[in-house]
């Protein structure tokens, strides 16, 4: 099974506050992540994060606000399916045991 690590940042000032969901353990926002593993933009991002929309909003042609970007920082095999002698790497370049933290 393949594993992908993604980091993201969002501009919280762009959040439509009416879409915040008050839950028992906190306040939540539904988001959607679009990730393209094959291409990067001019800033080295692989995708974007948008505020989720309902089916009715999508049917009406409304799109969720773009809140930020995402970047793939790791791709590889999960521990469950990879052979024990295969070394795990970050972006298939740096062996994990060589990372100083």
N, C-alpha and C positions, 0 to 999 in steps of 0.2 A: 504494500500500500504506500502511495506517495504521500509525503508530508510537505506542506508549504508554510513558511513563516511570513507573516505580513505585518508591517508596522504602518500606522496611519496617524494622521493628525487632522483635526477638524477646527473650523472657525466657529466657536460657540455663539458668536454674535449673529450668525446666519440662521440659527435654529428658529423655526416657527414655534413659539412657545405654546401655541394652542394645541400642538401635537404631543406635548409632554403628557405622559401617563403616570398618574399618581398610583403607586402600588403600596402594598403592605410594608415592604422593606425599603422603599425609596421611590425616586422619581425616574422614569425611564423614557427613552426616545428610541423608536424603531428606525434603524438605518439600513441601507442597502449598499453593499460593496461590489463594485465592478472591477475585476482584475483581469488583465491581459498578460499572460505569462510570456508571450512571444515578442511583445514590443514595449518600449519605454518612451516616455515623452521627453521633451528637451530638458526637463529637470530630473530625469532618472526615475520617474514615477511609473508604476505599472497600472495604475487605476485611480478610481475616485470613489468617494463616499458621498452618498446622497441621503436625504431624508426620505424615508419610505412613504409611499402613497397607497391609498386604498384602491381597490379595483374600480370603484366608481370614479375616483379622481383620474386614474389612468385612462378609463374609457372616455372621459371628458377631455382628454388631451393634456391634462396637467402632469407636469413632471416634478419630482421632488427637488428641493433646493440642493445645489452642490455645496456640501459642507467642507470638503477637504480632499486630500489625496492619499493614496496608499502605495506602498513600495514593498515588493517581495525581497526579503533578505535571506531566505533560506528555502532551498528545495532539495529534497532527498527522499530516502526511503525511511519508513517508520521502523522502530526497533523490532516490531513483531514480525516483519517479513524480510528483513535484511540478514544476510549471513553474518555470523559472529566475527569472521575475519575481515569483513569490509569496514574500512574506517569511515566514520561519519565526518562530513565536512560542512563548512559554511559556504554557500554558493558554489559547491563542488570545487573549491580552490584551496581553502585553508583547513587543514585537519583540526578538529575540535580540540585535541590535546595541546595544540600550539597556541591557543587563545589564552592570554595572560590572566583571565578572571574566571 
